[in-house]
């Protein structure tokens, strides 16, 4: 799966405009795997947000669940640096996000 989308081309802008993260998250919460991958990268690298490896792992997991092999590779890289607690937090957050996506746009 290729990630040549507006989400990734805008990553450079995120250092100057963290508000773009919210826009990408809205797409991710609608189930867009490209946005989910982008959020995984954003939180892994701290682009417009603080680095949050648990959150990165969670978003990448959602993209992986949709068959995204690039997200799986990045998730494995992120996973190397996770503590046991961060891993558990990431699993829990991924489950919560998956439920929110399945429930529809009114639940976050």
DAZIGI-V893745 format. One record per backbone hydrogen bond with DSSP energy under -1.0 kcal/mol. CO is the residue of the C=O (numbers start at 1). NH is the residue of the N-H. E is the energy in kcal/mol with one decimal. If there is no record, write none. Layout:
CO|NH|E  CO|NH|E
This chain:
3|5|-2.0  5|9|-1.9  6|10|-1.6  8|11|-1.3  13|16|-1.6  13|17|-2.0  17|20|-2.1  18|21|-1.7  19|23|-1.1  20|24|-2.4  21|25|-2.6  22|26|-1.9  23|27|-1.4  24|28|-2.3  25|29|-2.6  27|32|-1.9  28|31|-1.9  32|36|-2.0  33|37|-2.5  34|38|-2.4  35|39|-2.5  36|40|-2.1  37|41|-2.3  38|42|-2.8  39|43|-2.8  40|44|-1.6  41|45|-2.1  42|46|-1.6  42|47|-1.9  43|52|-2.1  46|48|-1.1  52|56|-2.5  53|57|-2.7  54|58|-2.2  55|59|-2.4  56|60|-2.5  57|61|-2.1  58|62|-1.8  59|63|-1.7  60|64|-2.6  61|65|-2.3  63|66|-1.0  63|68|-1.8  64|67|-2.5  68|72|-1.4  69|73|-2.0  70|74|-2.3  71|75|-2.8  72|76|-2.1  73|77|-1.7  74|78|-2.8  75|79|-2.8  78|81|-1.4  83|87|-2.4  84|88|-2.3  85|89|-2.7  86|90|-2.6  87|91|-2.5  88|92|-2.3  89|93|-2.7  90|94|-2.6  91|95|-2.0  92|96|-2.3  93|97|-3.0  94|98|-2.6  95|99|-2.2  96|100|-2.3  97|101|-2.5  98|102|-2.4  99|103|-2.0  100|104|-1.1  104|107|-1.4
